[in-house]
Amino acid sequence: MSRSALKLSYMIDSLSKWAGAAGAAASVLLALLIVYDASMRYLFHEGSVALQELEWHLFDILFLLGISYALKHDKHVRVDLLYDRFSPRVKEYINIFSMIFFVIPLAALIAWFGFDFTIQSYLQHEASPDPGGLCCRYIIKSFILLAFVLLALQAVSEVIKSLYRIGEMR
């Protein structure tokens, strides 16, 4: 495994780390916003459609930016019935296979359609259909594209690291 491939893997891991930190920041903002919104609604009988939509958008950001971070830290969903019984070498081959044939193609497909989805929203100046709702829906829709590009990149990083670990087992 070349040093440049490992450096690329490190740079991708750093991107996922920053995405995870941004998702964590979104979760803090979301918690504060929910407390504020609930307080205003129950104490003062005042609500805001825009704040409720912002809560959903922050939840979306938290979830979408957490996808690549979860993959980086091996906290993603996997059927471990058989996987736990395999040797470390077989596990690395399974990881490579699953990244190349499942994760990367799926992420590329969603990013491909997410790009058109976002551009269409931007060109239409899409806004909330609810009175008092948020404008610029393309901003939140762009997080779909960003999340799956980050996921594909993180999958590439995982392939690089698995290849490196296989090379170290020899």
N, C-alpha and C positions, 0 to 999 in steps of 0.2 A: 504494500500500500504506500503510495507516494505521500510525501509531506504536504504537497499542495492539496490533495484530496482531504487529508485530515484537517488542514487549515480551513478549507471550504466547509467541512462538517462543523467545525468550531464556530465559524461565522453564522451558519444557519442556526445552530443551537442558541447563539446569542440573540438572533432575531426572535426565536420562539420564547426566549426568556423575557425579552422586552414585551412581546405580545401578552405573555402571562401576567406581567406586571401591570400592563394597561387594563387587562381584564379584571385584575384585583382592584385596581383603582375604580373601575366601573362598578364593582360590587359595593365598595364603600359609598360611592355617590348614590347608588341605588338604595342602599339602606337608609341613608340620610333623607333622600327624597321621599321614600315611603313613610318615614316617621313624620316628615313635614306635611305630606299630603293627607295622611290619616288624621293628624292633629287638626288641620284646617277643616277637614270634612266633618269630624265628630265634635269638635269643640266650637267651631264657628259656623258650621253648616255652609261652608264655602268649598267648592271643588273646582278643579281645572282639568279640562279634557287634555290640554297640552301637557300638563304634568303627568297625567296617567299614561299618555302615549310615550312620554320621555322615559317613564319607568320601563315600559316594554322595550324601548330602544336600548336602554342601558343593560337590560337583561340579555338582549340579543348580542350586544357587544361582549358582555361577559362570557357568554356561551361560545360565540364564534372565535374569539381570540384565545379561548382556553383549549380549543381543539388541538392545535399544534403543540401547545405546552404540555398537554396530557400525553401526547404521543412521545414527546421528548423524555418525559419522566416515567414512561412505561405504565401509565395509569389509565390506559384506554381499555375498552371492553375486548376481552378475548375469551374464547372457550378454553378453559384450562384443564378440562377433563383429561386429555391425553398429553397436552403440552408439558405439564409439570413432570411427567415421567420420562421425557426425552433427554438425551445427553445434551450438554451445552452446544456441541457442534451442530446437532440436528436442529436445535432451537434457533441457532443463527441462520441456518439455511431456510427454515420456515419463515423467519422474519424477513429475509431477503425476498423470498418468493411472494409473501403476502404484500410487501411494500410495492414490488414491481408489477404484480398482476392484479392487485386489488386497490390499494390505497392511492397510488399515483394515478392510475387511469380514472378512478372515481373522482378524485380531487380535480383532475384536469377537465373532466366532463362538467362538473358543477361550476368550475371557474369559467369555462367557455360559455356556458349558458348564463352564468351570473354577470358576465361582461355585457352581453346583449340586454339583459334584464335591467342593469344599472344605467346603461346608455339610454334605453327607452324611457326610463323614469326621468332622467335628466332632460331629455329632449322635450318631454311632455310637461315639464315643470310640475311633476306629480306632488300633490300635497294630500293631507288627510281629508277624507270626505266629511269628517265631523266638523261642525262649527267650533271654532276655537282650537282646532287641532294643529299639529305641526306641519310646517311646509318642508320642502326639500327632502322628500323621501329617498332620493337617490343617494343621500349621504349614508343612511343606514343600510341601503341595499348594496352599497359599495363594500361594506364589511363582509358580505357573502363572498365576493370576489377575493378580497384580501385574505380571509380566513382559509379558503381552499388553496390559494397560492402558497400561503405559509404551510399548510398541511402537506402539500406536494413537496415543498422544499425540505420540510422536516423528515419526510419519508426518504428522500435522497440521502439526507444526513444519517438516518438509521441504517440504510444500506451500506454506506461507507463504513460506519462503525462496526457493523456485523462482518463485513469483509476483512476489516482490520483484526477483529477478534479471532476470526477463522485463521488468518495468517499467523497470529500469535500462538495458536494451538499446535502448530506444526512442530 
